[in-house]
Amino acid sequence: MGLSNNPAKNNTRVIPESFVKSVLLIRRLLARADLSIVNEFNLSSEPCLQLVVARRSCTVLLVDTPVLLFEAIALDRVAAVFLPIHIVISGDHDKSYVHWANPIASSGLRSPVAARYVLDDLYVRISEALSELPQTVESPAQPNARPLG
């Protein structure tokens, strides 16, 4: 598996499925790619989200693999700052949004040189796993539904 995806790129997908179905699908795709969800935060009931995003569910999955985590920390302990990668899923009964980003590129921080490949590899593995998500095709009726990737 090469680094075929651009590791500096952020990714967003618009999925024509309910929030619940989307979360289950994402879990299945990550598991099939041997990626671990090490923690999950349900932000749906947070007061700040209830004001901004009416009646939307929102969950953040923290994703890594034990082997890559160990390898990154063994190469340079600073790499642990960039792990795990966060996947944000929000949606309602008919459409969901999934967003994940390369933590090095997104933060603007300089990555640890020794662990850069490991961090990029994790990001690419997540991107490849989630590339199988169905997407809403951009149309004039949906100007904000723009598939990336």
C-alpha positions in Angstrom: 0.0 0.0 0.0 1.6 3.2 -1.1 0.9 6.7 -0.1 -1.6 7.2 -2.9 -3.7 9.8 -1.2 -2.4 13.2 -0.5 -1.4 13.2 3.2 -1.8 17.0 3.4 -5.4 16.9 2.4 -8.5 17.2 4.6 -11.5 15.0 3.6 -15.2 15.5 3.9 -17.9 13.2 2.6 -21.6 13.8 2.3 -23.4 10.5 2.8 -27.0 10.0 1.7 -27.7 7.8 4.8 -29.0 8.5 8.2 -26.6 9.3 11.0 -27.1 5.9 12.7 -26.5 4.0 9.5 -23.4 6.2 8.6 -21.8 5.6 12.0 -22.3 1.8 11.7 -20.9 1.8 8.1 -17.9 3.9 9.2 -17.2 1.5 12.1 -17.4 -1.5 9.7 -15.0 0.1 7.2 -12.5 1.0 9.8 -12.6 -2.5 11.4 -12.1 -4.0 7.9 -9.0 -1.9 7.5 -7.6 -3.1 10.9 -8.0 0.4 12.4 -9.0 0.8 16.0 -11.6 3.2 17.5 -9.9 3.9 20.8 -12.5 6.3 22.0 -15.7 8.0 21.0 -17.4 11.2 22.1 -21.1 11.8 21.5 -21.4 15.6 21.2 -25.1 15.6 20.2 -26.3 17.0 23.5 -23.6 19.6 24.0 -25.3 23.0 24.4 -23.1 24.8 21.9 -24.0 22.3 19.1 -27.7 22.5 19.9 -27.7 26.2 19.2 -25.6 26.0 16.0 -26.7 22.7 14.4 -30.4 22.2 15.0 -31.5 18.5 15.5 -28.3 17.0 14.3 -26.4 14.2 15.9 -22.6 14.5 16.2 -20.0 11.9 17.2 -16.2 12.1 17.2 -14.3 8.8 16.7 -10.6 8.7 17.8 -8.8 6.2 15.4 -5.4 4.6 15.4 -3.7 1.3 15.4 -1.7 -0.1 18.3 1.2 -1.0 16.1 1.4 2.4 14.4 1.0 4.2 17.7 3.9 2.1 19.2 6.0 2.7 16.1 5.4 6.4 16.1 6.2 6.8 19.8 9.2 4.6 19.5 10.6 6.8 16.7 9.8 10.1 18.4 7.6 10.6 21.5 6.4 13.9 20.1 4.4 11.9 17.5 1.9 11.0 20.3 0.6 14.6 20.1 -0.8 13.9 16.7 -2.5 10.7 17.5 -5.2 9.4 17.4 -6.8 10.9 14.3 -10.2 12.4 14.8 -13.2 11.5 12.6 -16.2 13.8 13.0 -19.6 12.4 12.0 -22.7 14.6 12.0 -26.1 14.1 10.5 -29.8 13.6 10.8 -32.3 11.1 9.5 -31.4 11.4 5.8 -27.9 12.8 5.3 -24.6 12.6 7.2 -21.3 14.4 7.0 -18.0 12.8 7.7 -14.8 14.8 8.1 -11.2 13.8 9.0 -7.9 15.6 8.5 -4.2 15.0 8.6 -3.3 16.4 12.0 0.1 17.5 10.9 -1.1 19.4 7.9 -4.1 20.8 9.7 -2.2 22.0 12.7 0.5 23.9 10.9 3.0 22.4 13.3 6.2 20.8 12.2 6.0 17.0 12.4 8.6 14.8 14.0 10.8 13.8 11.1 11.4 10.2 12.3 7.6 9.5 12.7 6.3 11.4 9.7 5.9 8.3 7.5 4.0 6.5 10.3 1.6 9.5 10.8 1.0 9.9 7.1 0.5 6.1 6.7 -2.3 6.2 9.4 -4.0 9.1 7.7 -3.8 7.4 4.3 -5.2 4.1 5.7 -8.1 6.0 7.2 -8.7 7.8 3.9 -8.5 4.6 1.9 -11.0 2.9 4.3 -13.5 5.8 4.1 -13.1 6.2 0.4 -15.7 3.3 0.1 -18.4 5.5 1.7 -21.3 6.4 -0.6 -21.4 10.0 -1.5 -24.0 12.6 -2.5 -23.3 13.8 -6.0 -23.0 17.5 -6.4 -26.0 19.0 -8.1 -27.4 22.6 -8.5 -30.0 21.7 -5.8 -27.2 20.9 -3.4 -24.5 23.5 -3.7 -23.0 22.7 -0.3 -22.8 18.9 -0.9 -19.4 18.8 -2.4 -17.6 15.5 -2.4 -13.9 15.7 -1.9 -11.2 13.2 -2.5 
